[in-house]
Amino acid sequence: MRIADLSFLAVEDHPFQRHVLLKILAGLGATKVVGAPDGRAALKIALAPDAAVDIIISDLDMPGMDGMEFMRHLGEAGLPVSIILASALEESLLASVETMTRAYGVRILGVIEKPVTPAKLDALIRRHEPLLPGLSPPGTACPPFTPEELEEGLRKDEFEPFFQPQVELQTGQLEGAEALARWRHPSRGIVAPDAFITPMEDHGLIDALTRVIVRKSAAFCREWRRASGLDVTVSVNLSVRSLADVGLAERLTEIVRSESLEPRHMVLEITESATTTDTGKVLENLSRLRMKGFGLSIDDYGTGYSSMQQLTRIAFTELKIDRSFVTYATRQRSASVILESSLEMAAKLHLSSVAEGVETQEDWDLLLGLGADVAQGFFIARPMDAGSLLKWIWPRSGIEMLPCQLQTAERE
């Protein structure tokens, strides 16, 4: 989307800095820009009935309502806006506020350490993308689903996997994709998993959903491999609740093979908290799945308390580094150190390393330099349905290089 088509709200208490920010936006081509001296005034503008703000650029340290309180109110209101934080506060504090903003359900494009420059601002603005049709914005209150609604959705086969590509950093070669559950709801449109995973776990329906996603993902991977000739895999998330059922491994193996896919072509992603309950049953399931040939990935590595211990208890084949470390690594030393150490450990343990949350060229270059194996994130592609993924990979004009392959080729 062109900058001229976007509507901006600049929140800055210092009059001169606000004036400079408005001039920078105008210089970048913005035509719909309004300023506000603090969070209270900005909130009034953003909540106005006729408001249609796309991007808010906000300072943090302001009198009256500061930037943090402003973020909280935006999250509570569920406004479909993107946020850029601009501040002269110390790096570690900015990272903490960015995490807080995401926790409030606010869509954040990134943080700029003052002074704001056209280059810094332009890079973050380009991350903005309008919401997918029918997809609710982060933080939007959604009426909870009843067990009857969830059961009806399963009965009508309304759940399906969307796929986010994973590519090898060294070559740009497509390695596979992660399957992410979506619900094509007849009235609410495309529903993200945050709205239905927990209710399904609470009402004993998660195993039924897992079977649907595994079956459809296996069928797609089989066709994908056949059509492309590539040795690609598909990754599927497993709920902690499912892992306590000792019959899970046999059922998943049967489902995958019934779709003519070998288990070795599917990676099962397990969260770090997987073995906190029913340890024996969970370990039995995971050992049996590994014995059947499935790959096992420790998902969101670094966000739990038992990461190191899990690596000694389970025969993982892949270490998936949480997006928070990737996002902050280019500007926060502590995140960079954790990222580098995690990649070094994965290499020493002979585990494939997958970095999620790769959103910029900077992220890509850093991971490439640190020796990460595989990248996943918006810089490569957003999650999409199976048909869209095939069109993304193979345009009608024939197989073309992916954006990351072109960038790799240019560097060479």
URZIVEN-V972889 format. One record per residue. N is the residue number from 0. PSI is psi as a letter, one per 40 degrees, with the letter a starting at -180 (NA if undefined). D_LAST is the distance of its C-alpha to the last C-alpha in Angstrom with 1 decimal. Layout:
# URZIVEN-V972889
N;PSI;D_LAST + N;PSI;D_LAST
This chain:
# URZIVEN-V972889
0;h;30.2 + 1;i;30.7 + 2;d;31.8 + 3;d;34.9 + 4;e;36.0 + 5;i;36.0 + 6;h;38.9 + 7;i;38.5 + 8;h;40.9 + 9;h;40.4 + 10;h;42.4 + 11;h;43.0 + 12;d;46.3 + 13;h;45.7 + 14;d;46.7 + 15;d;44.6 + 16;d;41.4 + 17;d;42.2 + 18;d;42.6 + 19;d;39.3 + 20;d;37.6 + 21;d;39.3 + 22;d;38.2 + 23;d;34.5 + 24;d;34.8 + 25;d;36.5 + 26;d;33.9 + 27;e;31.2 + 28;e;33.4 + 29;h;35.6 + 30;e;39.1 + 31;g;40.8 + 32;h;41.0 + 33;i;43.9 + 34;i;44.4 + 35;i;46.5 + 36;e;47.8 + 37;i;47.7 + 38;d;47.2 + 39;d;50.6 + 40;d;50.3 + 41;d;46.8 + 42;d;48.1 + 43;d;51.0 + 44;d;48.6 + 45;d;46.3 + 46;e;49.3 + 47;i;51.1 + 48;d;52.0 + 49;e;50.2 + 50;i;47.1 + 51;f;43.7 + 52;h;41.3 + 53;d;37.6 + 54;h;36.1 + 55;h;38.0 + 56;h;36.8 + 57;h;39.1 + 58;i;40.1 + 59;d;41.5 + 60;g;44.2 + 61;i;46.7 + 62;i;50.6 + 63;b;52.4 + 64;h;49.9 + 65;i;46.8 + 66;d;43.3 + 67;d;43.7 + 68;d;46.9 + 69;d;45.4 + 70;d;42.7 + 71;d;45.4 + 72;d;47.4 + 73;d;44.4 + 74;d;43.8 + 75;d;47.5 + 76;e;47.6 + 77;f;44.6 + 78;h;43.3 + 79;g;40.2 + 80;i;38.3 + 81;i;35.0 + 82;h;35.3 + 83;h;33.4 + 84;h;35.0 + 85;h;35.2 + 86;i;36.9 + 87;e;37.4 + 88;i;38.4 + 89;i;36.8 + 90;d;33.5 + 91;d;35.1 + 92;d;37.8 + 93;d;35.4 + 94;d;33.6 + 95;d;37.1 + 96;d;38.1 + 97;d;34.9 + 98;d;35.9 + 99;d;39.5 + 100;d;38.5 + 101;d;36.7 + 102;d;39.7 + 103;e;41.9 + 104;e;40.0 + 105;h;38.5 + 106;h;35.1 + 107;h;33.0 + 108;d;29.8 + 109;a;29.4 + 110;h;30.9 + 111;h;30.7 + 112;h;32.0 + 113;i;34.2 + 114;i;34.0 + 115;h;32.6 + 116;i;30.1 + 117;d;29.0 + 118;d;25.3 + 119;d;26.3 + 120;d;28.7 + 121;d;26.6 + 122;d;23.8 + 123;d;26.6 + 124;d;28.5 + 125;e;25.6 + 126;e;25.9 + 127;h;29.4 + 128;h;30.2 + 129;i;33.7 + 130;i;35.3 + 131;i;35.2 + 132;h;38.5 + 133;e;41.2 + 134;h;39.3 + 135;i;41.2 + 136;i;39.6 + 137;h;39.1 + 138;e;42.5 + 139;h;44.5 + 140;h;47.7 + 141;h;48.1 + 142;h;51.5 + 143;i;51.2 + 144;i;51.4 + 145;i;54.5 + 146;d;54.5 + 147;d;56.0 + 148;d;53.2 + 149;d;50.6 + 150;d;52.6 + 151;d;52.9 + 152;d;49.2 + 153;d;48.7 + 154;d;51.5 + 155;e;50.1 + 156;f;46.6 + 157;e;45.1 + 158;i;42.4 + 159;i;39.0 + 160;h;35.5 + 161;i;32.7 + 162;h;29.2 + 163;h;26.2 + 164;i;22.9 + 165;h;21.1 + 166;i;17.5 + 167;h;15.6 + 168;d;13.3 + 169;d;10.9 + 170;e;10.4 + 171;e;12.2 + 172;h;14.9 + 173;h;18.3 + 174;d;20.5 + 175;a;23.8 + 176;i;25.7 + 177;h;28.4 + 178;h;31.8 + 179;h;33.6 + 180;h;37.2 + 181;i;38.4 + 182;h;42.0 + 183;g;42.6 + 184;h;45.9 + 185;d;48.3 + 186;d;49.1 + 187;e;46.5 + 188;a;43.4 + 189;h;40.3 + 190;h;41.4 + 191;i;38.9 + 192;d;39.7 + 193;d;41.0 + 194;e;44.0 + 195;e;45.1 + 196;d;43.7 + 197;d;46.2 + 198;d;49.1 + 199;d;48.3 + 200;d;48.2 + 201;d;51.5 + 202;e;53.2 + 203;f;52.2 + 204;e;49.9 + 205;d;46.5 + 206;d;46.8 + 207;d;47.5 + 208;d;44.4 + 209;d;42.3 + 210;d;43.6 + 211;d;42.7 + 212;d;39.1 + 213;d;38.5 + 214;d;40.1 + 215;d;38.2 + 216;d;34.8 + 217;d;35.5 + 218;d;36.5 + 219;d;33.4 + 220;d;31.1 + 221;d;33.1 + 222;d;32.6 + 223;d;29.0 + 224;d;28.3 + 225;d;30.6 + 226;d;29.0 + 227;d;25.3 + 228;e;25.6 + 229;i;23.2 + 230;g;24.4 + 231;i;24.7 + 232;i;27.2 + 233;h;29.2 + 234;h;30.3 + 235;h;33.8 + 236;i;35.6 + 237;h;39.0 + 238;i;41.8 + 239;d;43.5 + 240;d;46.7 + 241;d;45.8 + 242;e;45.0 + 243;e;48.7 + 244;h;49.8 + 245;e;49.9 + 246;e;49.7 + 247;d;46.3 + 248;d;44.2 + 249;d;46.4 + 250;d;46.3 + 251;d;42.5 + 252;d;42.1 + 253;d;44.6 + 254;d;43.0 + 255;d;39.5 + 256;d;40.9 + 257;d;43.2 + 258;e;40.1 + 259;f;38.9 + 260;h;36.0 + 261;h;35.7 + 262;d;35.9 + 263;e;32.8 + 264;e;30.8 + 265;h;32.1 + 266;h;31.4 + 267;h;34.3 + 268;h;33.5 + 269;h;36.3 + 270;i;37.0 + 271;d;37.9 + 272;e;41.6 + 273;d;42.0 + 274;f;44.4 + 275;d;46.5 + 276;i;49.3 + 277;f;50.5 + 278;d;48.4 + 279;d;49.8 + 280;d;49.3 + 281;d;45.8 + 282;d;44.7 + 283;d;46.5 + 284;d;44.7 + 285;d;41.2 + 286;d;42.0 + 287;d;43.3 + 288;d;40.3 + 289;d;38.0 + 290;d;40.3 + 291;e;40.1 + 292;e;36.3 + 293;i;35.1 + 294;i;32.2 + 295;h;33.3 + 296;h;31.3 + 297;h;32.8 + 298;i;32.2 + 299;f;31.8 + 300;h;31.5 + 301;e;32.9 + 302;e;35.3 + 303;i;38.3 + 304;e;40.6 + 305;f;40.4 + 306;d;36.6 + 307;d;36.9 + 308;d;40.1 + 309;d;38.7 + 310;d;36.0 + 311;e;38.8 + 312;d;41.0 + 313;i;38.8 + 314;g;36.5 + 315;i;33.4 + 316;e;30.3 + 317;i;28.1 + 318;h;28.1 + 319;h;27.4 + 320;h;26.9 + 321;i;28.9 + 322;d;27.4 + 323;d;29.4 + 324;d;27.4 + 325;d;24.0 + 326;d;25.5 + 327;e;27.0 + 328;d;24.5 + 329;e;22.6 + 330;e;25.9 + 331;h;28.5 + 332;d;28.4 + 333;d;30.7 + 334;d;28.5 + 335;d;25.4 + 336;d;27.4 + 337;d;28.7 + 338;d;25.3 + 339;d;23.9 + 340;d;27.2 + 341;d;27.1 + 342;d;23.7 + 343;d;24.9 + 344;d;28.1 + 345;d;26.5 + 346;d;24.5 + 347;d;27.8 + 348;e;29.7 + 349;f;27.3 + 350;i;27.0 + 351;h;24.1 + 352;h;23.1 + 353;h;22.9 + 354;h;22.4 + 355;i;24.3 + 356;f;24.6 + 357;h;20.9 + 358;e;21.6 + 359;i;19.1 + 360;d;15.5 + 361;d;17.0 + 362;d;18.3 + 363;d;15.0 + 364;d;13.2 + 365;d;16.3 + 366;d;16.7 + 367;d;13.2 + 368;d;14.1 + 369;e;17.5 + 370;f;16.7 + 371;i;18.2 + 372;d;18.0 + 373;i;18.7 + 374;i;18.8 + 375;h;21.6 + 376;i;22.7 + 377;d;23.2 + 378;d;19.6 + 379;d;19.0 + 380;i;22.5 + 381;i;26.1 + 382;i;28.6 + 383;i;30.0 + 384;i;32.6 + 385;d;31.9 + 386;d;32.2 + 387;d;29.8 + 388;d;27.2 + 389;d;27.4 + 390;d;27.1 + 391;d;24.1 + 392;d;22.3 + 393;g;23.8 + 394;i;24.7 + 395;d;27.5 + 396;e;25.3 + 397;i;23.7 + 398;h;21.0 + 399;i;18.0 + 400;i;14.7 + 401;i;15.5 + 402;d;14.5 + 403;d;12.5 + 404;d;10.7 + 405;d;9.9 + 406;d;8.8 + 407;d;6.4 + 408;d;5.1 + 409;d;5.4 + 410;d;3.8 + 411;NA;0.0
